[in-house]
């Protein structure tokens, strides 16, 4: 702009407020348009005070949960198996194990026999159990169970059920038929895993040693019955197991097994072949002998094993074991208890392959 004297001067505009005042006013307008979600205060000082007020102190008593330990990978499991196997071989070579007078080898049973059966127990038959609290913590007891399935897999599965569900992991001693001990290899293995001949002398001796002894009184009549007669208990012999329990003064525990009947559905029994081979029966199933060795694979039926309430024998004197009426009455009581338990379990079963 040119003045009267002809010189040029810059025109200076006078701001109504200072720069600092303008910045402060701008911030205030901005906060009015977009108030803080924490404070809603019109000034930074107020916002700072409000933000400080909304910060809660940490709870010093809180202890975070430790992270879950990851499961073992196949390498770790393989390494553990190698270590366990080496320990087993070392103990066997050093003789650091015991065998009882009946030939039972707990070391072999725990290291090889039970681990080999557990995949079948857990994955194939998916066995459920109930009533394990009825198994005594100490002292002897006689387990009496129904028998079925063509091949006595129910005895093996019950042995796993007793050991793995008992709080002290007690072993079960099986009373097996004479036929099981007539074959060289099978007889030796049966002895080592705790089986002995199903006779009164051995049963009483084991019970007086405070063992858990199991018997299947139906015998071959049970495992060799036709599929149409499934879950119908056969005769319980002459009650020899009752005599042993009374003399040893131990309780009788009824055991009901559902699922074993369907492993090998037996449609017919070819008796001439059975007599020729010296076997109690010659089974014909939907898959055997038509599929050869494949027909011997059991069906993956769903199993349930129930340990019933103990039946006391304390009210009987040892001399009562020689009374036929006492033996018959107690035998019939045990048989009827198992039969009713089977009906009750079957009533809630959906089908042979599903959970109960």
Buried (B, 14 or more C-beta within 10 A) or exposed (E): EEEEEEEEEEEEEEEEEEEEEEEBEEEEEEBEEEEBEBBEBBEBEBBEEBEEEEEEEEEEEEEEEEEEEEEEEEEEEEEEEEEEEEEBEEEBEEEEBEEEEBBBBBBBBBBBBBEEBEEBBEEBBBBBBBBBEBBBEEEBBBBBBBBBBBBBBBBBBBBBBBBBBBEEEBBBBBBBBEBBBEEEEBBEBBBBBBBBBBEBEBBBBBBBBBBBBBBBBBBBBBBBBBBEBBBEBBEBBEBBBBBBBBBBBBBBBBBBBBBBBBBBBBEEBEEEEBEEEEBBBBBBBEBBEEEEEEBBEBBBBBBBBBBBEBBEBEEBEEEBBEBEEBBBEBBEBBBEBBBEBBEEBBEEBEEBEEEB
